[in-house]
Amino acid sequence: MNVFVFAQASPPQPGGTSLFSMLPMFGLIIIIFYFIVYRPQQKEQKKRKALIESLKKGDKVITAGGIHGIVAGIKDDIVSLKVCGEVKIDVSKSSVSVVE
């Protein structure tokens, strides 16, 4: 005697996971993203802007390209650096990465 038993799938339950139950999780993800990524980046940008605005003649600086020099003059967005004796080069203010 052969007996075959067929399993029947239960019908899907109404409702399931609703959008409203997912909203708190999405809110939590946004808050975590703000405190881990966005806020520290804003602080770093403010710090960098203050560094660039505080440049003055005679400051020792290092550019993003690794050039060491002394600020000889500042015009708008251009900084003149004295790099060796009387050799001066013009670089963008935004390329200054360190003020010593």
N, C-alpha and C positions, 0 to 999 in steps of 0.2 A: 504494500500500500504506500503510495507516494503522497506526501502531504506538502503542499506548497503554502508558505505563509508570506503574504505581501505586506510590507510595512507602508503605512500611509503617512504622508507628511501632514503635520498639523497645519491648519490654516494660519496665515499670518495674523498676528495680534494687531488690532487697530491701535493707532496712536504711535507706537514705536518711540523713537527719539524725536522730540519736537524741537523746533528752532528755539523756543523760549528756554528750554533746559540747557541749550548750548551757549546762550548769551553770557552767563557768568564766566564760563571758561574763556570765551573770546575776550571779555573785559580784563580778565586776569592776565592773559597773554599780552595785551596792549600795555598794561601797567608794567609788567616785567620788561618789555621791550623799551619802554620809556626810561626806566631807571638803569638798565644795563647798557643801552646803546645811545639813545638820544641825549639824555642829560649830561653824561660825561663828555660827549662830543661838543655840546654847547659850551661847557666850562673851558675846554681846551681852546675853542675858537676865541672866546673872550680873553683868555690869557695871551694867546698869540697876537691878537689885535692890540692889546695893551703894550706888549713887547715892541711891536713895530712902531706904535705911536710914541713910545718913550725914547726912540733913537735920537741921539744928539752927537754933535761933532766931538770927536775924541774917543768915542766908544770903540772898544775892541769887539769885533764881530766875526762870526763864521757863517758863510752862506750855505745853502742847501747843497751846493756843488763841492763844498769842502775848502773854499778859498778863505784864508785868514787875512784880515785887514783891519785898518783903523778908519773910522768914518771921517772923511775930509769935507763932506758937504752933503746937503739934502735939498732936493728940488722935487716937489710934488711926490711922484711915486718912484723917483730915482735916487739912489744913494751912491755917492762917489766914495770909493774905497782906496786908501793908500796902501798898496800891497808890498812894495819894495822900494825903499829910497823915495824917489819922486814919481814912481810909476803909479798912476791912478786909473782905476777902471770904474765904469758905471754899471751898477746892477739894480735890479728891481727891488723895491722894499720888501716885497713878499718873498724874495729868495733868502732873506736874512733869517737864519734859524736859531742862532745862539748869540746872546750878548754877554761878553765876559766881564 
